[in-house]
Amino acid sequence: MRRTAVIALFLVAMLLVPVQAGDVTVQQEQQEDPRQPNANNTTMYLYHDGYADAWSHFNSSDEDSNAEGEFREEKDNGVININLRFRMKPDLNKQLLMEENGEFRGNFKIDVGGDWTNGDNNGPCNNDCENLTITVFRGGAEVWSNEFTGIQQGEQHVPFAFAVTEDHMEWDGRDDNPIIEVTMKVKGDRQQTTIITQTGNPAWFAIKLGEESRFEMPVSEDSWTEEFQAGDDGMMDSEDTPGFTLVAASAALGMALFVNQRREIDDE
């Protein structure tokens, strides 16, 4: 029996050590990842690599974002079609509860030039331009959208705010991953008339990144309680429950010893 018990202990140790270490590592990464929201930070920031990839998260810096601190497109003649979707990356890994009667607040800094107003006979737009529009999504569900008609030429801040509604009180982890969409169509009409002269104006659009374009979520303090993170069934996932692996391994050890003892008795 002693030999069998030693073997059982060895097998359980082989099972316990790597699995438990992995669980602890995952929990530590979730707790320490500054890109996820926490009780001290519920402000999201926008990022772009300068080419095709746009994303957002809750850390105020990102080394993978464009070093120039902005996303920019320019065109002398023609339409610039801005369609940016800043999806949270990595995906949201927590459940969030918004404050009742709370308010979402954003402030984006942009730089824009050219024409984007249709039908005012004051530029080249001919039903092919669009005002700046910002839309917020909770997963696939639209939470809020607004068309900004007061945009001016040059650099400016675009502040906005909207109230929490009953339909969007809870954000359920990855299924409700936050997405911020920014769209606009700007047109330029610069033309080279001679070697040294030009007419018209170029078009450009830029949005600043990091701390210059942020979105604040009114997350309730109740979000950080174990009860809320456990969900409606009041239970956390087994792999996230502290000590789950230890309990499972102990049960396996007890069963192995019990079976071995029965065999010894039967043999006698």
C-alpha positions in Angstrom: 0.0 0.0 0.0 2.9 2.4 0.8 4.3 2.0 -2.6 1.0 2.7 -4.3 0.4 5.7 -2.1 3.8 7.2 -3.0 3.0 6.7 -6.7 -0.4 8.4 -6.2 1.2 11.3 -4.5 3.8 11.7 -7.3 1.1 11.6 -10.0 -1.0 14.2 -8.1 2.0 16.4 -7.7 2.7 16.2 -11.4 -0.9 17.3 -12.1 -1.1 20.0 -9.4 2.1 22.0 -9.9 1.9 23.1 -13.5 -1.9 23.5 -13.6 -2.1 25.5 -10.4 0.8 27.7 -11.5 -1.0 28.3 -14.8 -4.2 29.4 -13.0 -2.2 31.8 -10.8 -0.5 33.3 -13.8 -3.7 33.9 -15.6 -5.3 35.5 -12.6 -2.3 37.7 -12.1 -2.3 38.8 -15.7 -6.0 39.6 -15.5 -5.5 41.7 -12.4 -2.4 43.5 -13.6 -3.1 44.1 -17.3 -3.4 48.0 -17.5 -5.3 47.7 -20.7 -8.3 46.4 -18.8 -10.6 48.7 -16.7 -10.2 48.6 -12.9 -11.5 50.5 -9.8 -9.0 53.3 -10.4 -9.3 53.6 -14.2 -12.4 53.5 -16.3 -11.1 55.8 -19.2 -10.6 54.3 -22.6 -8.0 55.7 -25.1 -7.8 55.4 -28.9 -4.9 54.0 -30.9 -3.8 53.4 -34.5 -0.7 51.9 -36.1 -0.8 54.6 -38.9 -1.8 52.0 -41.5 -4.9 49.9 -41.2 -5.3 48.8 -37.6 -7.3 50.8 -35.1 -8.0 49.8 -31.5 -8.7 51.0 -28.0 -8.1 50.1 -24.3 -7.8 51.5 -20.8 -4.0 52.1 -20.7 -3.0 55.7 -21.5 -0.1 54.6 -23.7 0.7 51.9 -26.2 4.0 51.2 -27.8 2.4 49.7 -30.9 0.5 52.9 -31.7 1.8 55.4 -34.3 4.8 57.2 -32.8 3.6 60.5 -34.3 0.6 60.4 -31.9 -2.1 60.7 -34.6 -3.8 59.0 -37.5 -3.8 61.2 -40.6 -4.9 61.1 -44.2 -4.4 63.9 -46.8 -5.6 64.3 -50.4 -5.2 67.3 -52.7 -8.1 66.5 -55.0 -10.9 64.0 -54.2 -12.7 62.5 -51.2 -11.1 61.2 -48.1 -13.4 58.5 -46.7 -12.7 58.1 -42.9 -14.2 55.0 -41.4 -12.3 54.0 -38.2 -13.5 51.4 -35.7 -11.6 51.5 -32.5 -12.4 48.0 -31.0 -11.1 47.3 -27.5 -8.0 45.1 -27.8 -7.5 42.9 -25.9 -11.2 42.0 -25.4 -12.9 43.2 -22.3 -12.5 40.4 -19.7 -14.7 41.7 -17.0 -18.4 42.3 -16.4 -19.1 46.0 -16.0 -22.1 47.7 -14.4 -22.7 51.4 -15.2 -23.9 53.9 -12.6 -27.6 54.5 -12.6 -28.2 58.0 -13.9 -24.5 58.1 -14.9 -23.0 59.8 -18.0 -20.6 58.6 -20.6 -18.1 61.4 -21.6 -15.7 61.7 -24.5 -13.3 64.2 -25.8 -11.5 63.6 -29.1 -9.0 65.9 -30.7 -9.1 66.2 -34.5 -7.5 68.3 -37.3 -9.6 68.7 -40.4 -9.4 70.7 -43.6 -11.2 70.9 -47.0 -14.9 70.7 -47.5 -17.4 68.3 -45.8 -20.8 70.1 -46.2 -23.2 69.1 -49.0 -25.4 71.7 -50.6 -24.0 74.9 -49.3 -22.4 76.0 -52.6 -19.2 76.8 -50.7 -16.9 74.1 -51.8 -16.5 71.0 -54.0 -18.9 68.7 -52.1 -21.7 67.4 -54.2 -23.7 64.9 -52.1 -20.4 63.0 -51.7 -19.3 64.4 -48.3 -20.4 63.6 -44.7 -20.1 65.4 -41.4 -18.1 63.9 -38.5 -20.1 61.1 -36.8 -19.1 59.3 -33.6 -20.9 56.0 -32.7 -20.4 53.9 -29.6 -21.2 50.2 -29.6 -21.6 47.6 -26.8 -20.6 44.5 -28.8 -22.9 44.5 -31.8 -25.5 46.8 -30.2 -25.4 50.6 -30.9 -25.4 52.5 -27.7 -25.2 56.1 -29.0 -24.5 58.0 -32.2 -24.2 61.7 -33.1 -23.5 63.7 -36.2 -21.4 66.9 -35.5 -22.5 69.8 -37.7 -20.3 72.5 -36.0 -16.9 71.3 -37.0 -14.5 74.0 -38.0 -11.3 74.1 -40.1 -8.1 73.1 -38.3 -7.4 71.5 -34.9 -10.1 71.3 -32.3 -11.5 69.3 -29.5 -14.8 67.4 -30.0 -16.4 66.9 -26.6 -19.6 64.8 -26.2 -21.6 63.2 -23.5 -24.7 60.9 -23.2 -26.7 59.3 -20.4 -26.7 55.7 -19.3 -29.9 53.9 -20.3 -31.5 50.9 -18.8 -30.7 48.9 -21.9 -27.0 49.4 -21.5 -26.4 49.2 -17.8 -24.4 45.9 -18.0 -21.5 45.1 -20.3 -20.9 41.4 -20.2 -17.2 40.9 -20.9 -16.1 39.9 -24.5 -19.7 39.6 -25.7 -20.1 43.4 -25.0 -16.7 44.5 -26.1 -16.6 48.3 -26.5 -16.2 49.7 -30.0 -16.0 53.4 -31.0 -16.6 54.3 -34.6 -15.5 57.5 -36.2 -16.6 58.4 -39.7 -16.4 61.5 -42.0 -16.0 62.3 -45.7 -13.8 65.3 -46.6 -13.2 66.6 -50.1 -10.4 68.6 -51.6 -10.3 70.4 -54.9 -6.7 71.7 -55.3 -5.5 71.8 -58.9 -2.3 72.8 -60.5 -3.2 75.5 -63.0 0.4 76.5 -64.0 3.9 75.4 -63.0 3.8 77.9 -60.1 0.1 78.5 -59.4 -2.6 76.4 -57.8 -6.4 76.8 -57.2 -8.7 75.2 -54.6 -7.9 73.6 -51.3 -6.5 70.2 -50.2 -8.4 67.9 -47.8 -7.0 66.3 -44.7 -8.3 64.5 -41.6 -6.4 63.6 -38.4 -7.4 62.3 -35.1 -5.0 62.4 -32.1 -4.3 59.3 -30.1 -3.7 58.3 -26.5 -4.5 60.8 -23.9 -5.7 63.4 -26.5 -8.7 61.2 -27.5 -10.4 59.5 -24.5 -13.7 58.0 -23.6 -14.8 57.9 -19.9 -17.2 55.2 -18.8 -19.4 55.7 -15.6 -18.6 52.3 -14.1 -20.2 51.6 -10.8 -18.0 50.5 -7.8 -20.3 47.4 -7.6 -18.6 46.1 -10.7 -15.5 45.2 -8.7 -17.2 42.9 -6.2 -16.9 39.1 -6.5 -20.6 38.8 -6.4 -21.1 40.8 -9.5 -18.2 39.2 -11.4 -19.7 35.8 -10.5 -22.8 36.6 -12.6 -26.4 35.6 -12.1 -25.7 32.1 -11.0 -23.5 33.3 -8.2 -20.7 31.1 -9.2 -17.4 31.9 -10.9 -16.0 29.7 -13.6 -14.3 26.7 -12.0 -10.9 27.6 -13.5 -11.1 31.0 -12.0 -12.1 29.8 -8.5 -9.2 30.1 -6.1 -8.1 26.7 -4.8 -10.2 24.8 -7.4 -7.2 22.8 -8.7 -5.9 22.0 -5.2 -9.4 20.6 -4.3 -9.6 18.6 -7.4 -6.1 17.1 -6.9 -6.8 16.3 -3.3 -10.0 14.5 -4.3 -8.1 12.5 -6.9 -5.5 11.6 -4.2 -8.2 10.5 -1.8 -9.9 8.3 -4.4 -6.6 6.7 -5.3 -5.8 5.8 -1.7 -9.3 4.5 -1.1 -9.3 2.3 -4.1 -5.8 0.9 -3.2 -7.0 0.2 0.4 -10.0 -1.8 -0.9 -7.6 -3.8 -3.0 -5.4 -4.6 -0.1 -8.4 -5.7 2.0 -9.7 -7.9 -0.8 -6.3 -9.5 -1.2 -6.1 -10.4 2.5 
